[in-house]
Every structure is written in structure tokens, then in C-alpha cells.
Amino acid sequence: MRGNGNMQNMMKQMQKMQKKMADAQEELGEKQIEGTAGGGMVTVIVSGHKQVLDVKINEEAVDPEDVEMLQDLVLAATNDALKKADELTNSTMGQFTKGMNLPGMF
């Protein structure tokens, strides 16, 4: 019956890790990541869960003659913010999968 104790211990460790992962996921959701484009003309803020929280557009970026440029800046700032959110997620959640061979986790 020695193996059973090891199994219980392993299950406890897994539950602890799952709790830490859930806490880390929750913290990520509270983080605000900023992406910018056009030298700060457009700023997009996203959460760690990749929800767009805010879009700030500098008045100078608004040119009725060149709406396409503004669209490109918004797109670039959004992609910048999402890329940073991915990097934050990978570094935050990566600590849980280090040393574990779990394909497709993150």
C-alpha cells in the first residue's frame, strides 16, 4: 500500500499547482498592457486576458483626409498590445510547465 501514499501526495501537489495556475490566470486578467503606434499617437490597453480595455487617439492622428492611416495606427497599436499580452502570459504561465513534458499546454 506504499504506492497509494505517493499517489495521494502527487494529487495534492497537482491540486496546489492548479490553484497557483488559477491564481496566476486571474492576476493576468487584472494586468493592463499598453500597445502604441505612431510614436504614441494611438495607444491601446488590453488586459492579460486579451480584452481591449481602452483606446486613446491623439487629436493630431485624426485626419479626415487620411482615415486609413488612423486605422493602420489603431491596428498596429492593438497588435502591439496583444503581442505584449502573449509574452506576459507565456512568461507567467510558462513557470508552471517548465520541466514538465506537457505538449500543447501553453
C-alpha positions in Angstrom: 0.0 0.0 0.0 3.0 2.3 -0.1 2.3 3.4 -3.7 -1.1 4.7 -2.6 0.5 7.4 -0.3 2.7 8.5 -3.2 -0.3 8.8 -5.4 -2.2 10.9 -2.8 0.9 13.1 -2.3 1.1 13.6 -6.1 -2.6 14.5 -6.3 -2.1 17.1 -3.5 0.9 18.6 -5.4 -1.2 18.8 -8.6 -4.1 20.5 -6.8 -1.6 23.0 -5.3 -0.2 23.7 -8.7 -3.7 24.0 -10.3 -4.6 26.6 -7.6 -1.4 28.5 -8.3 -2.1 28.4 -12.0 -5.7 29.6 -11.5 -4.4 32.5 -9.3 -1.8 33.4 -11.9 -4.5 33.4 -14.6 -6.7 35.7 -12.5 -3.8 38.0 -11.9 -3.1 38.1 -15.7 -6.7 39.3 -16.2 -6.1 42.2 -13.9 -2.9 43.3 -15.6 -3.1 46.2 -18.1 -0.8 46.0 -21.1 -0.2 49.0 -23.3 0.5 48.9 -27.0 1.3 52.0 -29.0 1.8 53.1 -32.6 2.8 56.2 -34.4 5.1 57.4 -31.6 2.3 57.3 -29.1 -0.3 58.8 -31.4 -2.5 55.8 -30.7 -2.5 53.8 -27.5 -4.4 50.6 -26.9 -4.7 49.0 -23.5 -5.6 45.3 -23.1 -5.9 43.0 -20.2 -3.8 39.9 -19.7 -6.8 38.0 -21.0 -6.6 40.0 -24.3 -9.6 42.1 -23.8 -9.3 45.6 -25.2 -9.9 47.9 -22.2 -9.1 51.3 -23.7 -8.2 53.1 -27.0 -6.6 56.5 -26.9 -6.2 58.5 -30.0 -4.2 61.7 -30.1 -6.0 64.5 -31.8 -3.2 65.0 -34.2 -3.7 61.5 -35.5 -7.3 62.3 -36.7 -7.1 63.5 -40.2 -10.4 63.3 -42.2 -8.3 63.2 -45.4 -6.4 60.1 -44.2 -8.7 57.8 -42.3 -6.6 54.8 -43.5 -3.5 55.9 -41.6 -5.5 56.2 -38.4 -7.0 52.7 -39.0 -3.4 51.4 -39.5 -2.2 53.0 -36.3 -5.1 51.5 -34.3 -4.4 48.1 -35.8 -0.7 48.4 -35.1 -1.2 49.5 -31.5 -3.7 46.7 -30.9 -1.4 44.1 -32.3 1.5 45.6 -30.2 -0.6 45.3 -27.0 -1.8 41.7 -27.9 1.8 40.6 -28.6 2.9 42.0 -25.2 -0.1 40.3 -23.6 1.0 37.0 -25.2 4.6 37.4 -24.0 3.3 38.2 -20.4 1.1 35.1 -20.5 3.9 32.9 -21.7 6.3 34.1 -19.1 3.7 33.9 -16.3 2.2 30.6 -17.2 5.5 29.1 -18.5 6.8 28.7 -15.0 4.2 26.0 -14.4 5.1 24.0 -17.4 8.9 24.2 -17.0 10.4 20.8 -16.6 7.0 19.1 -17.4 6.6 17.5 -20.7 3.1 18.5 -21.5 2.6 19.2 -25.2 0.1 21.8 -26.1 -0.4 23.2 -22.6 0.5 26.9 -23.4 
